[in-house]
Amino acid sequence: MLNKRDIYRIIGHNIRDARKSKNLTQEDFAELMDKSWSYIAKLETGTQNFSIGKLIDIAGFLQTDLEKLLKITKD
C-alpha cells in the first residue's frame, strides 16, 4: 500500500510530465501560476502539499485532465 508521501511524489511526477509535454520550464509554469519556481520544483518532487482545489487549478493551467494528474501507478 502506498503512503501519503508516495502519492504526492507520483502526482508530482505526473505534473512534471504534463508540464514538459507543454514544453514549459519550471520557471515558465511558475510565472503562469503566479508562483515561485521553487514551489513548482517542490510540487514535482512531492515535497509540497496541495489541495484538490490547487490540483484542479494546475490541471487547468496545463490544459490537461485532472484524471491524468491523479493517475497512481507504482514504480
RAQUIWO-V928529 format. One record per pair of residues at least 24 apart in sequence whose C-alpha atoms are under 7 Angstrom apart, sorted by the first residue. I is the first residue (numbers start at 1). GAP is how many residues later the second one is. D is the distance in whole Angstrom. If there is no record, write none. Layout:
i:I gap:GAP d:D
i:I gap:GAP d:D
//
This chain:
i:5 gap:41 d:7
i:8 gap:38 d:5
i:9 gap:36 d:6
i:9 gap:37 d:4
i:10 gap:62 d:6
i:11 gap:58 d:6
i:11 gap:59 d:6
i:12 gap:31 d:5
i:12 gap:32 d:4
i:12 gap:33 d:6
i:12 gap:34 d:5
i:13 gap:31 d:5
i:13 gap:32 d:7
i:14 gap:55 d:5
i:15 gap:29 d:6
i:15 gap:54 d:6
i:16 gap:28 d:6
i:18 gap:44 d:7
i:19 gap:43 d:6
//
